[in-house]
């Protein structure tokens, strides 16, 4: 028991130290109050591991402190299991900590209650929807839930095998995609890897063994490539930081599925990338020019996510190069700011940042994110569509396709989308009136499957009408909804005419 007590104190100190390291004016007395209240409330409870329960909210709070979140979020994390697991009520939290913290704690509790009381199939969509609804009011509710889930995944060994499968599947299907959609790779990568460990244990071990086996070979080629890159960038007077990074297990696993059935890592370039951090956006392109002169780029592997950011705002230049001695390797070029966005996504814009004053003037960026999520939510009215959303737009193995409008605007679609998806993404009136499609200037049918980089122009006609068969040729829930809506409306008109 004494050991547990020592650990709890150590974790509490870690929490305060972390908070002090980034927060300009942390309210430590409020943290202290929440910690002692939660300790008392959970006093007689223990985790499956045999540890006192309070360790769970403490660890959840530490995960959030490492993401540089505000005091309220951390207090709410300390209190997040109180309503559900103890005799204290919402009123108690309101009286002791005020309405803002109550709102956050209640939000997390609601998500938990949903996952406990709804059937497995419905749960996926319903909890997802509630999560999003909560997010539109306050994204911090979701961030707390993600941190809570991360700690539960980290301690999953103590659960029964059945529970391990269930919780891991839910993590991979719901929570990791949400973290990814919000751009928080600092959370999504860990969630994916932990879930993979339980869902695909042999593949997990296989990748781990292969990584161990190739370690010395990898480190030799790293040394050589980093040396060459630093050299040439120095010669060109570019301030940069060049570092090698292993990709996370689940992304390696996904790649091996794409290339072959057996979980085999073919080449080193599948498993790591070299990151070049520079100061300005212009430097990114300068670096690209310099390294494309030094090494041969692999055709078709260059991606400009600066000009065309991913939907979660990720920006960088990606290219794959060939080195004489080490073979193919991937390079990612980013500014420090892009790197922050790559790690923290939505959080990058309002987490505390000592280097800049961003926290104070991030209202506009917050609003943009909010618009983005509301838009995302409005598209889907009932649960079945939410399921489709998860299965299609968020398919774990899908990749995005980028197309251009006639004016050169960029649109993004899930892999396998057709020109019909494209038309409905522009406007339902355009979708409902497609006559034919011009793909890079050539006439195609509306069912044409979009390819990366296509320029699409939809030619409409007032006599044209959607075809019910289009439902089999669209990928986005948006197009499906709008086609169904058209035919529902038509049915209604027919009924009215026959009633007359
Ligand atoms: Mn919890």
Boltz pocket constraint, residues with backbone or C-beta under 6 A from the ligand:
constraints:
  - pocket:
      binder: B
      contacts: [[A, 56], [A, 80], [A, 81], [A, 148]]
      max_distance: 6.0
